[in-house]
C-alpha cells in the first residue's frame, strides 16, 4: 500500500465522492453527489493546501485524508484542518487510517502549519491514540462533534 496525492490519480474522484457522500452527506443537507464531485476538483490543482491524499493497494483505492484551510464553518478562526479521513470498511483496523492521519500531520509540519485541527462525530478515541488533544465537544449541524488539535512542529 502507498499514499499518493489525489492530483496524480483523479480517476478516483467518483468513488471518493460516493464514499464521502454516504458517510457525511448528512452534514450538508441538500448537497448532491454531483456537487461533491465538482467540489473535489479543487484538490487537483497541485497546491499544498487544499490537498487530498489517497491510500492505494495496487489499483485499488483504500482510503482518503485531506489537508484543508477550513472544515467547520462555526470556527473560521481555526486553520488548517485534517479532513475527510475515510477507510474502505473491509480495510479498517489495519493501520490505514492511522497512516493517512500521520501523512497529513507530516505534510502540515513540512508546510510550517501548527496547530492542525479536526472535528469528528464519533472517532475521538482513535485520534486521541494518535496524539490529538481534545478542545471541545459541541453541537454541529444537527449532531455532536468533538473538536481536536495537534501541534506537529
DSSP file (Angstrom, degrees, kcal/mol; ACC not computed):
  #  RESIDUE AA STRUCTURE BP1 BP2  ACC     N-H-->O    O-->H-N    N-H-->O    O-->H-N    TCO  KAPPA ALPHA  PHI   PSI    X-CA   Y-CA   Z-CA
    1    1 A X              0   0    0      0, 0.0     2,-0.3     0, 0.0    56,-0.2   0.000 360.0 360.0 360.0 146.0    0.0    0.0    0.0
    2    2 A X  E     -A   56   0A   0     54,-2.4    54,-2.9    56,-0.1     2,-0.5  -0.981 360.0-128.5-142.8 156.9    1.1    3.5   -0.7
    3    3 A X  E     +A   55   0A   0     -2,-0.3     2,-0.3    52,-0.2    52,-0.2  -0.918  34.8 169.4-107.7 125.7   -0.2    7.1   -0.1
    4    4 A X  E     -A   54   0A   0     50,-2.7    50,-3.1    -2,-0.5     2,-0.3  -0.877  40.0 -93.1-131.6 162.7   -0.3    9.4   -3.1
    5    5 A X  E >   -A   53   0A   0     -2,-0.3     3,-2.1    48,-0.2     4,-0.3  -0.596  28.8-133.0 -75.6 133.9   -1.7   12.8   -3.9
    6    6 A X  G >  S+     0   0    0     46,-3.0     3,-2.2    -2,-0.3     6,-0.2   0.803 102.8  73.5 -55.8 -29.6   -5.2   12.6   -5.5
    7    7 A X  G 3  S+     0   0    0     45,-0.4     3,-0.4    36,-0.3    -1,-0.3   0.773  95.8  50.7 -58.1 -25.1   -3.9   15.1   -8.1
    8    8 A X  G <  S+     0   0    0     -3,-2.1    -1,-0.3     1,-0.2    -2,-0.2   0.466 120.3  33.7 -91.5  -1.2   -1.9   12.2   -9.6
    9    9 A X    X   +     0   0    0     -3,-2.2     3,-1.9    -4,-0.3    -1,-0.2  -0.303  64.0 156.5-147.1  57.6   -4.9    9.8   -9.7
   10   10 A X  G >   +     0   0    0     -3,-0.4     3,-2.0     1,-0.3     4,-0.3   0.660  61.6  82.7 -64.1 -15.2   -8.1   11.9  -10.4
   11   11 A X  G 3  S+     0   0    0      1,-0.3     3,-0.4     2,-0.1     4,-0.3   0.689  83.2  64.0 -61.6 -15.6   -9.9    8.9  -11.8
   12   12 A X  G <> S+     0   0    0     -3,-1.9     4,-2.6    -6,-0.2     3,-0.3   0.540  73.7  95.5 -84.9  -6.4  -10.7    8.0   -8.2
   13   13 A X  H <> S+     0   0    0     -3,-2.0     4,-3.1     1,-0.2     5,-0.3   0.895  80.0  52.2 -55.8 -46.7  -12.8   11.1   -7.6
   14   14 A X  H  > S+     0   0    0     -3,-0.4     4,-1.9    -4,-0.3    -1,-0.2   0.909 113.6  44.8 -59.1 -39.6  -16.2    9.5   -8.3
   15   15 A X  H  > S+     0   0    0     -4,-0.3     4,-2.5    -3,-0.3    -1,-0.2   0.943 115.2  47.1 -67.1 -46.9  -15.6    6.7   -5.9
   16   16 A X  H  X S+     0   0    0     -4,-2.6     4,-3.0     1,-0.2     5,-0.3   0.926 111.4  51.3 -60.7 -45.8  -14.2    9.0   -3.2
   17   17 A X  H  X S+     0   0    0     -4,-3.1     4,-2.6    -5,-0.2    -1,-0.2   0.894 110.4  49.3 -59.9 -40.4  -17.2   11.4   -3.6
   18   18 A X  H  X S+     0   0    0     -4,-1.9     4,-2.3    -5,-0.3    -1,-0.2   0.923 112.3  48.0 -65.5 -43.9  -19.6    8.5   -3.3
   19   19 A X  H  X S+     0   0    0     -4,-2.5     4,-2.3     1,-0.2    -2,-0.2   0.962 115.6  43.8 -58.1 -52.2  -17.8    7.2   -0.1
   20   20 A X  H  X S+     0   0    0     -4,-3.0     4,-3.2     1,-0.2     5,-0.3   0.873 112.4  52.1 -64.9 -38.7  -17.8   10.7    1.5
   21   21 A X  H  X S+     0   0    0     -4,-2.6     4,-1.7    -5,-0.3    -1,-0.2   0.918 112.2  46.0 -64.5 -42.5  -21.4   11.5    0.5
   22   22 A X  H  < S+     0   0    0     -4,-2.3    -2,-0.2    -5,-0.2    -1,-0.2   0.886 119.7  40.9 -66.3 -38.2  -22.6    8.3    2.1
   23   23 A X  H  < S+     0   0    0     -4,-2.3    -2,-0.2    -5,-0.2    -3,-0.2   0.904 135.4  11.5 -77.4 -43.8  -20.5    8.8    5.2
   24   24 A X  H >< S+     0   0    0     -4,-3.2     3,-2.0    -5,-0.2     4,-0.4   0.240  84.8 113.7-126.0  12.3  -21.0   12.6    5.8
   25   25 A X  G >< S+     0   0    0     -4,-1.7     3,-1.8     1,-0.3     6,-0.3   0.812  71.7  68.2 -56.4 -30.7  -23.8   13.7    3.5
   26   26 A X  G >  S+     0   0    0      1,-0.3     3,-0.5    -5,-0.2    -1,-0.3   0.735  89.8  63.9 -62.8 -21.6  -26.0   14.5    6.5
   27   27 A X  G <  S+     0   0    0     -3,-2.0    -1,-0.3     1,-0.3     2,-0.2   0.667 108.2  41.9 -75.3 -15.5  -23.6   17.3    7.4
   28   28 A X  G X  S-     0   0    0     -3,-1.8     3,-2.6    -4,-0.4    -1,-0.3  -0.587  84.6-160.8-129.4  69.8  -24.5   19.1    4.2
   29   29 A X  T <  S+     0   0    0     -3,-0.5     3,-0.1     1,-0.3    -3,-0.1  -0.225  79.5  22.4 -54.6 136.2  -28.3   18.7    3.8
   30   30 A X  T 3  S+     0   0    0      1,-0.3    -1,-0.3    -5,-0.0     2,-0.1   0.264  92.2 131.6  89.3 -12.5  -29.4   19.3    0.2
   31   31 A X    <   -     0   0    0     -3,-2.6    -1,-0.3    -6,-0.3     2,-0.3  -0.440  43.8-149.5 -71.6 148.0  -25.9   18.5   -1.1
   32   32 A X     >  -     0   0    0     -2,-0.1     4,-1.9    -3,-0.1     5,-0.1  -0.749  25.6-115.4-115.8 163.3  -25.7   16.1   -4.0
   33   33 A X  H  > S+     0   0    0     -2,-0.3     4,-2.4     1,-0.2     5,-0.2   0.899 117.8  54.6 -60.5 -40.6  -23.1   13.6   -5.2
   34   34 A X  H  > S+     0   0    0      1,-0.2     4,-2.2     2,-0.2    -1,-0.2   0.903 107.2  48.6 -62.3 -42.3  -22.6   15.6   -8.3
   35   35 A X  H  > S+     0   0    0      2,-0.2     4,-2.4     1,-0.2    -1,-0.2   0.857 110.3  52.4 -68.0 -33.0  -21.9   18.8   -6.3
   36   36 A X  H  X S+     0   0    0     -4,-1.9     4,-1.7     2,-0.2    -2,-0.2   0.921 108.6  49.8 -66.8 -43.4  -19.4   16.8   -4.2
   37   37 A X  H  < S+     0   0    0     -4,-2.4     4,-0.5     1,-0.2    -2,-0.2   0.921 111.6  49.6 -59.2 -44.0  -17.6   15.6   -7.3
   38   38 A X  H >< S+     0   0    0     -4,-2.2     3,-1.3     1,-0.2     4,-0.2   0.916 109.6  50.4 -62.6 -43.8  -17.5   19.1   -8.6
   39   39 A X  H >< S+     0   0    0     -4,-2.4     3,-1.4     1,-0.3    -1,-0.2   0.798 100.2  65.6 -65.2 -27.8  -16.0   20.5   -5.3
   40   40 A X  G >< S+     0   0    0     -4,-1.7     3,-1.7     1,-0.3    -1,-0.3   0.652  79.3  81.4 -71.1 -13.2  -13.4   17.8   -5.3
   41   41 A X  G X  S+     0   0    0     -3,-1.3     3,-1.9    -4,-0.5    -1,-0.3   0.768  76.5  73.3 -61.3 -24.0  -11.8   19.3   -8.4
   42   42 A X  G X  S+     0   0    0     -3,-1.4     3,-0.8     1,-0.3     5,-0.3   0.753  88.0  61.6 -62.9 -22.8  -10.1   21.8   -6.1
   43   43 A X  G <  S+     0   0    0     -3,-1.7     3,-0.5     1,-0.2     9,-0.4   0.539  91.5  68.2 -79.2  -6.0   -7.8   19.0   -5.0
   44   44 A X  G <  S+     0   0    0     -3,-1.9    -1,-0.2     1,-0.2    -2,-0.2   0.437  73.1  85.9 -94.8   0.7   -6.4   18.6   -8.5
   45   45 A X  S <  S-     0   0    0     -3,-0.8    -1,-0.2    -4,-0.2    -2,-0.1   0.609  94.5-125.2 -78.7 -11.2   -4.6   21.9   -8.7
   46   46 A X        +     0   0    0     -3,-0.5     2,-0.1     1,-0.2    -2,-0.1   0.613  58.3 148.1  78.5  11.4   -1.4   20.5   -7.0
   47   47 A X        -     0   0    0     -5,-0.3    -1,-0.2     3,-0.3     3,-0.2  -0.423  59.4-121.1 -75.3 154.7   -1.4   23.2   -4.3
   48   48 A X  S    S+     0   0    0      1,-0.3     2,-0.3    -2,-0.1     3,-0.2   0.815  95.7  58.0 -65.6 -28.4   -0.1   22.3   -0.9
   49   49 A X  S    S+     0   0    0      1,-0.3    -1,-0.3    17,-0.0    19,-0.2  -0.931 100.0  32.5-150.1 126.8   -3.5   23.2    0.6
   50   50 A X  S    S+     0   0    0     17,-0.7     2,-0.3    -2,-0.3    -1,-0.3   0.481  88.3 151.4 -76.9 147.5   -6.1   22.1   -0.1
   51   51 A X  E     - B   0  67A   0     16,-2.2    16,-2.9    -3,-0.2     2,-0.4  -0.997  30.2-156.3-144.1 140.9   -4.7   18.7   -0.9
   52   52 A X  E     - B   0  66A   0     -9,-0.4   -46,-3.0    -2,-0.3   -45,-0.4  -0.960   8.0-160.9-117.8 138.0   -6.2   15.2   -0.6
   53   53 A X  E     -AB   5  65A   0     12,-3.3    12,-1.8    -2,-0.4     2,-0.4  -0.916   6.2-160.1-116.1 143.7   -4.1   12.1   -0.2
   54   54 A X  E     -AB   4  64A   0    -50,-3.1   -50,-2.7    -2,-0.4     2,-0.5  -0.925  13.9-136.2-124.5 148.5   -5.3    8.6   -1.0
   55   55 A X  E     -AB   3  63A   0      8,-2.3     7,-3.3    -2,-0.4     8,-1.3  -0.906  28.2-174.6-101.4 126.8   -4.1    5.2    0.0
   56   56 A X  E     -AB   2  61A   0    -54,-2.9   -54,-2.4    -2,-0.5     2,-0.6  -0.937  23.1-158.0-123.8 146.7   -4.0    2.7   -2.8
   57   57 A X  E >  S- B   0  60A   0      3,-3.1     3,-2.1    -2,-0.4     2,-0.5  -0.907  76.4 -52.9-120.1  97.9   -3.2   -1.0   -2.8
   58   58 A X  T 3  S-     0   0    0     -2,-0.6   -56,-0.1     1,-0.3    -2,-0.0  -0.606 123.5 -21.6  66.3-122.4   -2.1   -1.7   -6.4
   59   59 A X  T 3  S+     0   0    0     -2,-0.5     2,-0.4    -3,-0.1    -1,-0.3   0.460 118.4 103.6 -92.7  -3.3   -5.0   -0.2   -8.4
   60   60 A X  E <   -B   57   0A   0     -3,-2.1    -3,-3.1     1,-0.0     2,-0.3  -0.691  68.7-133.9 -92.4 128.8   -7.5   -0.4   -5.5
   61   61 A X  E     +B   56   0A   0     -2,-0.4    -5,-0.2    -5,-0.2     3,-0.1  -0.622  29.1 169.9 -76.5 131.0   -8.5    2.6   -3.6
   62   62 A X  E     -     0   0A   0     -7,-3.3    26,-3.3     1,-0.4     2,-0.3   0.753  52.8 -23.1-113.4 -39.3   -8.4    2.0    0.2
   63   63 A X  E     -BC  55  87A   0     -8,-1.3    -8,-2.3    24,-0.2    -1,-0.4  -0.976  47.9-137.6-166.8 176.2   -8.8    5.4    1.9
   64   64 A X  E     +BC  54  86A   0     22,-2.7    22,-2.1    -2,-0.3     2,-0.3  -0.954  12.6 173.6-143.3 157.9   -8.5    9.1    2.0
   65   65 A X  E     -B   53   0A   0    -12,-1.8   -12,-3.3    -2,-0.3     2,-0.3  -0.924  15.5-156.9-160.0 150.7   -7.4   12.1    4.1
   66   66 A X  E     -BC  52  83A   0     17,-3.0    17,-2.4    -2,-0.3     2,-0.5  -0.935  17.3-144.5-134.2 154.1   -7.2   15.8    3.3
   67   67 A X  E     +BC  51  82A   0    -16,-2.9   -16,-2.2    -2,-0.3   -17,-0.7  -0.980  37.3 169.1-113.0 114.7   -5.4   18.9    4.4
   68   68 A X  E     - C   0  81A   0     13,-2.5    13,-3.5    -2,-0.5    12,-0.5  -0.865  44.5-123.9-129.3 160.1   -7.8   21.9    4.1
   69   69 A X  S    S+     0   0    0     -2,-0.3     2,-0.3     1,-0.2    11,-0.2   0.895  95.6   4.5 -68.4 -40.9   -7.9   25.5    5.1
   70   70 A X        +     0   0    0      9,-0.1    -1,-0.2    10,-0.1     3,-0.1  -0.998  50.6 166.7-148.6 141.2  -11.3   25.2    6.9
   71   71 A X  S    S+     0   0    0     -2,-0.3     2,-0.4     1,-0.2    -1,-0.1   0.430  72.5  54.7-132.3  -4.7  -13.6   22.3    7.7
   72   72 A X    >   -     0   0    0      3,-0.2     3,-2.8     6,-0.2    -1,-0.2  -0.898  61.4-159.8-136.8 104.5  -16.0   23.8   10.3
   73   73 A X  G >  S+     0   0    0     -2,-0.4     3,-0.5     1,-0.3    -1,-0.1   0.676  91.5  65.3 -62.6 -15.5  -17.8   26.9    9.4
   74   74 A X  G 3  S+     0   0    0      1,-0.2    -1,-0.3     2,-0.1     3,-0.1   0.537 106.1  45.0 -80.6  -5.9  -18.5   27.7   13.0
   75   75 A X  G X   +     0   0    0     -3,-2.8     3,-1.7     1,-0.1    -1,-0.2  -0.460  60.2 152.9-133.5  62.9  -14.8   28.1   13.6
   76   76 A X  T <  S+     0   0    0     -3,-0.5    -1,-0.1     1,-0.3    -3,-0.1   0.699  71.0  67.8 -66.2 -16.2  -13.4   30.2   10.7
   77   77 A X  T 3  S+     0   0    0     -3,-0.1     2,-0.4    -7,-0.0    -1,-0.3   0.628  87.1  81.8 -77.0 -12.9  -10.6   31.4   13.0
   78   78 A X    <   -     0   0    0     -3,-1.7     2,-0.3    -6,-0.2    -6,-0.2  -0.798  68.8-156.2 -99.6 133.6   -9.0   27.9   13.1
   79   79 A X        +     0   0    0     -2,-0.4    35,-0.2     1,-0.2   -10,-0.1  -0.950  47.7  20.4-166.4 147.6   -6.8   26.7   10.2
   80   80 A X        -     0   0    0    -12,-0.5    37,-2.3    -2,-0.3     2,-0.4   0.662  65.8-162.7 -87.6-179.4   -5.7   24.4    8.8
   81   81 A X  E     -Cd  68 117A   0    -13,-3.5   -13,-2.5    35,-0.2     2,-0.5  -0.932  23.6-133.6-129.0 145.2   -7.7   21.2    9.2
   82   82 A X  E     +C   67   0A   0     35,-3.3    37,-0.4    -2,-0.4     2,-0.3  -0.847  47.3 164.6 -84.2 132.4   -7.3   17.4    8.8
   83   83 A X  E     +C   66   0A   0    -17,-2.4   -17,-3.0    -2,-0.5   -12,-0.0  -0.939  36.4  32.2-146.3 166.1  -10.5   16.4    7.0
   84   84 A X  E     +     0   0A   0     -2,-0.3     2,-0.8   -19,-0.2    -1,-0.1   0.806  59.3 173.3  57.6  38.4  -12.1   13.5    5.0
   85   85 A X  E     +     0   0A   0    -20,-0.1     2,-0.4    -3,-0.1   -20,-0.2  -0.699  14.3 157.9 -78.2 114.8  -10.4   10.6    6.8
   86   86 A X  E     -C   64   0A   0    -22,-2.1   -22,-2.7    -2,-0.8     2,-0.4  -0.999  25.0-169.7-143.4 135.1  -12.1    7.6    5.3
   87   87 A X  E     -C   63   0A   0     -2,-0.4   -24,-0.2   -24,-0.2     5,-0.1  -0.994  37.9-104.6-126.1 133.0  -11.1    4.0    5.0
   88   88 A X    >   -     0   0    0    -26,-3.3     3,-2.6    -2,-0.4     4,-0.4  -0.277  36.6-119.0 -51.5 133.7  -13.0    1.4    3.0
   89   89 A X  G >  S+     0   0    0      1,-0.3     3,-1.2     2,-0.2    -1,-0.1   0.823 111.4  53.7 -51.1 -39.4  -14.9   -0.8    5.5
   90   90 A X  G 3  S+     0   0    0      1,-0.2    -1,-0.3   -28,-0.0    -2,-0.1   0.543 110.1  49.5 -76.0  -2.9  -13.2   -4.0    4.5
   91   91 A X  G X  S+     0   0    0     -3,-2.6     3,-0.5   -29,-0.2     5,-0.4   0.299  84.9 118.4-114.4   6.9   -9.8   -2.4    5.1
   92   92 A X  T <   +     0   0    0     -3,-1.2    -3,-0.0    -4,-0.4    -4,-0.0  -0.296  63.3  34.2 -74.7 160.7  -10.4   -1.0    8.5
   93   93 A X  T 3  S+     0   0    0      1,-0.1    -1,-0.2    -2,-0.0    -4,-0.0   0.758  91.6  99.3  67.4  28.1   -8.4   -1.9   11.6
   94   94 A X  S <  S-     0   0    0     -3,-0.5    -2,-0.1     0, 0.0    -1,-0.1   0.239 102.5 -98.1-124.2   9.9   -5.3   -2.4    9.6
   95   95 A X  S  > S+     0   0    0      3,-0.0     4,-2.2     4,-0.0     5,-0.2   0.470  89.6 119.9  89.3   1.5   -3.5    0.9   10.3
   96   96 A X  H  > S+     0   0    0     -5,-0.4     4,-2.4     2,-0.2     5,-0.2   0.941  76.1  47.0 -65.9 -47.4   -4.6    2.6    7.0
   97   97 A X  H  > S+     0   0    0      1,-0.2     4,-2.6     2,-0.2     5,-0.2   0.918 113.0  49.4 -60.4 -44.4   -6.4    5.4    8.8
   98   98 A X  H  > S+     0   0    0      1,-0.2     4,-2.7     2,-0.2    -1,-0.2   0.906 110.6  50.8 -61.7 -41.7   -3.5    6.0   11.2
   99   99 A X  H  X S+     0   0    0     -4,-2.2     4,-1.9     2,-0.2    -1,-0.2   0.905 111.3  48.1 -63.6 -41.2   -1.1    6.1    8.3
  100  100 A X  H  X S+     0   0    0     -4,-2.4     4,-2.2     2,-0.2    -2,-0.2   0.920 112.3  48.4 -65.5 -43.6   -3.2    8.6    6.4
  101  101 A X  H  X S+     0   0    0     -4,-2.6     4,-2.5     1,-0.2    -2,-0.2   0.937 112.0  49.1 -61.6 -46.6   -3.6   10.8    9.5
  102  102 A X  H  X S+     0   0    0     -4,-2.7     4,-2.3     1,-0.2    -1,-0.2   0.858 108.7  54.6 -62.1 -34.8    0.2   10.7   10.1
  103  103 A X  H  X S+     0   0    0     -4,-1.9     4,-2.1     2,-0.2    -1,-0.2   0.929 109.4  46.1 -64.5 -45.0    0.8   11.6    6.5
  104  104 A X  H  X S+     0   0    0     -4,-2.2     4,-2.7     2,-0.2    -2,-0.2   0.909 111.7  52.0 -64.8 -41.2   -1.4   14.7    6.8
  105  105 A X  H  X S+     0   0    0     -4,-2.5     4,-2.3     1,-0.2    -1,-0.2   0.906 110.3  48.7 -61.6 -40.6    0.3   15.7   10.0
  106  106 A X  H  X S+     0   0    0     -4,-2.3     4,-2.4     2,-0.2    -1,-0.2   0.869 110.4  51.2 -68.3 -34.9    3.7   15.3    8.4
  107  107 A X  H  X S+     0   0    0     -4,-2.1     4,-1.7     2,-0.2    -2,-0.2   0.929 110.4  49.0 -64.3 -45.0    2.5   17.5    5.4
  108  108 A X  H  <>S+     0   0    0     -4,-2.7     5,-2.8     1,-0.2     4,-0.5   0.914 111.6  49.6 -61.0 -42.8    1.3   20.2    7.8
  109  109 A X  H ><5S+     0   0    0     -4,-2.3     3,-1.4     1,-0.2    -1,-0.2   0.931 108.8  51.5 -61.9 -46.0    4.6   20.1    9.6
  110  110 A X  H 3<5S+     0   0    0     -4,-2.4    -1,-0.2     1,-0.3    -2,-0.2   0.814 111.0  49.2 -61.3 -30.5    6.6   20.4    6.4
  111  111 A X  T 3<5S-     0   0    0     -4,-1.7    -1,-0.3    -5,-0.1    -2,-0.2   0.480 118.0-113.3 -87.6  -3.3    4.5   23.4    5.5
  112  112 A X  T < 5 +     0   0    0     -3,-1.4     2,-0.5    -4,-0.5    -3,-0.2   0.672  64.1 150.2  81.4  18.0    5.1   25.0    8.9
  113  113 A X      < -     0   0    0     -5,-2.8    39,-0.3    -6,-0.2    -1,-0.3  -0.724  24.3-167.6 -87.8 128.3    1.4   24.7   10.0
  114  114 A X        +     0   0    0     -2,-0.5     2,-0.1     1,-0.3    37,-0.1  -0.839  60.3  27.7-163.9 129.0    0.8   24.3   13.7
  115  115 A X  S    S-     0   0    0     35,-0.6     2,-0.4    -2,-0.3    -1,-0.3   0.562  71.6-161.0 -82.0 174.5   -1.6   23.6   15.2
  116  116 A X  E     - E   0 150A   0     34,-2.7    34,-2.0    -2,-0.1     2,-0.2  -0.945  12.1-153.7-116.7 139.2   -3.7   21.4   13.0
  117  117 A X  E     +dE  81 149A   0    -37,-2.3   -35,-3.3    -2,-0.4     2,-0.3  -0.717  16.7 171.5-115.2 161.6   -7.4   20.9   13.7
  118  118 A X  E     - E   0 148A   0     30,-1.9    30,-2.7    -2,-0.2     2,-0.4  -0.972  16.9-149.7-154.3 160.9  -10.1   18.3   13.1
  119  119 A X  E     - E   0 147A   0    -37,-0.4     2,-0.4    -2,-0.3    28,-0.2  -0.990  15.2-175.8-130.6 148.6  -13.6   17.6   14.2
  120  120 A X  E     - E   0 146A   0     26,-2.0    26,-2.9    -2,-0.4     4,-0.1  -0.997  24.1-156.0-142.3 135.4  -15.1   14.2   14.5
  121  121 A X  S    S-     0   0    0     -2,-0.4    23,-0.1    24,-0.2    -1,-0.1   0.810  95.5  -3.0 -74.3 -29.0  -18.7   13.0   15.2
  122  122 A X  S    S+     0   0    0     24,-0.1     3,-0.2     2,-0.0    -1,-0.1   0.345 113.5  75.0-151.2  10.3  -17.6    9.6   16.5
  123  123 A X     >  +     0   0    0      1,-0.1     4,-1.9    23,-0.1     3,-0.2   0.042  47.6 123.1-122.3  28.6  -13.8    8.8   16.3
  124  124 A X  H  > S+     0   0    0      1,-0.2     4,-2.8     2,-0.2     5,-0.2   0.882  75.8  55.2 -58.3 -39.8  -12.3   10.9   19.2
  125  125 A X  H  > S+     0   0    0      1,-0.2     4,-2.1     2,-0.2    -1,-0.2   0.919 105.9  51.9 -60.3 -44.2  -10.7    7.8   20.8
  126  126 A X  H  > S+     0   0    0      1,-0.2     4,-0.5    -3,-0.2    -1,-0.2   0.925 113.5  43.5 -56.5 -47.9   -8.9    7.0   17.5
  127  127 A X  H ><>S+     0   0    0     -4,-1.9     5,-2.2     1,-0.2     3,-1.0   0.883 109.2  56.4 -70.4 -38.3   -7.5   10.5   17.2
  128  128 A X  H ><5S+     0   0    0     -4,-2.8     3,-1.9     1,-0.3    -1,-0.2   0.909 103.5  55.5 -56.6 -41.6   -6.5   10.7   20.9
  129  129 A X  H 3<5S+     0   0    0     -4,-2.1    -1,-0.3     1,-0.3    -2,-0.2   0.704 105.3  53.5 -65.0 -19.2   -4.5    7.5   20.4
  130  130 A X  T <<5S-     0   0    0     -3,-1.0    -1,-0.3    -4,-0.5    -2,-0.2   0.296 129.9 -93.6 -97.8   7.9   -2.6    9.3   17.7
  131  131 A X  T < 5S+     0   0    0     -3,-1.9    -3,-0.2     1,-0.3     2,-0.2   0.488  75.5 145.0  98.8   3.7   -1.7   12.2   19.9
  132  132 A X      < -     0   0    0     -5,-2.2     2,-0.4    -6,-0.1    -1,-0.3  -0.487  40.2-136.1 -76.6 147.2   -4.6   14.6   19.2
  133  133 A X  E     -F  149   0A   0     16,-3.5    16,-2.0    -2,-0.2     2,-0.2  -0.850  15.3-114.1-109.4 140.0   -5.8   16.8   22.1
  134  134 A X  E     +F  148   0A   0     -2,-0.4    14,-0.2    14,-0.2     3,-0.1  -0.469  35.2 167.6 -66.9 134.2   -9.4   17.5   23.0
  135  135 A X  E     -     0   0A   0     12,-3.0     2,-0.3     1,-0.4    13,-0.2   0.707  59.9 -27.7-109.8 -51.8  -10.5   21.1   22.6
  136  136 A X  E     -F  147   0A   0     11,-1.5    11,-3.3     2,-0.0     2,-0.5  -0.994  40.8-132.2-162.7 158.1  -14.3   21.0   22.9
  137  137 A X  E     +F  146   0A   0     -2,-0.3     2,-0.3     9,-0.2     9,-0.2  -0.985  44.3 158.1-113.0 128.3  -17.5   19.0   22.5
  138  138 A X  E     -F  145   0A   0      7,-2.7     7,-2.8    -2,-0.5     2,-0.3  -0.971  45.6 -96.3-149.8 163.4  -20.2   21.0   20.7
  139  139 A X  E     +F  144   0A   0     -2,-0.3     2,-0.3     5,-0.2     5,-0.2  -0.641  43.4 176.7 -78.8 136.3  -23.3   20.8   18.6
  140  140 A X  E >   -F  143   0A   0      3,-3.5     3,-1.4    -2,-0.3    -2,-0.0  -0.922  59.7 -24.4-149.0 119.5  -22.7   21.0   14.9
  141  141 A X  T 3  S-     0   0    0     -2,-0.3     3,-0.1     1,-0.3    -1,-0.0   0.867 128.3 -41.4  48.2  48.1  -25.1   20.7   12.0
  142  142 A X  T 3  S+     0   0    0      1,-0.3    -1,-0.3  -115,-0.0     2,-0.3   0.514 127.9  63.8  86.1   5.3  -27.7   18.7   14.0
  143  143 A X  E <  S- F   0 140A   0     -3,-1.4    -3,-3.5  -116,-0.0     2,-0.4  -0.820  86.2 -85.4-144.1-175.7  -25.3   16.4   15.8
  144  144 A X  E     - F   0 139A   0     -2,-0.3     2,-0.4    -5,-0.2    -5,-0.2  -0.781  39.2-173.6 -98.9 143.5  -22.4   16.3   18.3
  145  145 A X  E     - F   0 138A   0     -7,-2.8    -7,-2.7    -2,-0.4     2,-0.6  -0.997  19.3-141.2-138.1 141.1  -18.8   16.9   17.3
  146  146 A X  E     -EF 120 137A   0    -26,-2.9   -26,-2.0    -2,-0.4     2,-0.4  -0.906  17.7-150.5-100.2 125.5  -15.5   16.7   19.1
  147  147 A X  E     +EF 119 136A   0    -11,-3.3   -12,-3.0    -2,-0.6   -11,-1.5  -0.829  24.8 171.5 -96.5 131.5  -13.1   19.4   18.2
  148  148 A X  E     -EF 118 134A   0    -30,-2.7   -30,-1.9    -2,-0.4     2,-0.3  -0.887  15.3-164.2-138.2 164.8   -9.4   18.4   18.5
  149  149 A X  E     -EF 117 133A   0    -16,-2.0   -16,-3.5    -2,-0.3     2,-0.3  -0.968   5.0-163.3-146.4 162.6   -5.9   19.7   17.6
  150  150 A X  E     -E  116   0A   0    -34,-2.0   -34,-2.7    -2,-0.3     2,-0.7  -0.984  18.1-138.7-142.7 147.7   -2.3   18.5   17.3
  151  151 A X        +     0   0    0     -2,-0.3   -37,-0.1   -36,-0.2    -2,-0.0  -0.850  20.9 179.1-108.8  94.9    0.9   20.5   17.3
  152  152 A X              0   0    0     -2,-0.7    -1,-0.1   -39,-0.3   -38,-0.1   0.716 360.0 360.0 -71.0 -20.4    3.1   18.9   14.6
  153  153 A X              0   0    0    -40,-0.1    -1,-0.2   -41,-0.1   -39,-0.1   0.486 360.0 360.0 -83.4 360.0    6.0   21.4   15.0
